[in-house]
Amino acid sequence: MKENFELTIIKAEKKDAATVLYFIKQLAEYEKLSHEVEATVEQLEETLFGENSKAECVIGYYENKPVGFAIFFHNYSTFLAKPGIYLEDLFVLPEMRGKGFGKKLLQHLAQLAVERNCGRLEWWVLNWNKPAIDFYKSLGAVPMDEWTVFRVKGNSLNKLADEN
């Protein structure tokens, strides 16, 4: 008989900024990207929970303790002529994995996407993260292997912005 693990998913608020930063740092450590984390509690309070926030966050609680989170925002599909939800980060504490919490967080986002008349829910995953890739495929997610992600940031972004 499968054990039932209840996860309560709550929209994060400004008071949760430190918890969100903790999850961001845990995710970065798992992805071997800790050196890239520049976020602070104060920045999250302003950019994630402030008046002009463009993203949302939910936190999953098990037995009244935060065990995972998801940060997401709306994008837009010209081909579908509909908004979508882009999942920026999804993380469940290692000791809480295998209880269905990651699936429940994704189900929550899928429900939001349907309620908001979105055409899709999408995200990136690191190529080496086979456990995550296998998990996502088991949920019916399809890898977009024909696409290559490009990014401009830092000095390159400033240089591009300054060119005439």
Secondary structure, DSSP 8 states (H G I E B T S, - for coil): -------EEEE--GGGHHHHHHHHHHHHHHTT-GGG----HHHHHHHTTSTT---EEEEEEETTEEEEEEEEEEEEETTTTEEEEEEEEEEE-GGGTTSSHHHHHHHHHHHHHHHTT-S-EEE---TT-HHHHHHHHHTT----TT-------HHHHHHHHH--
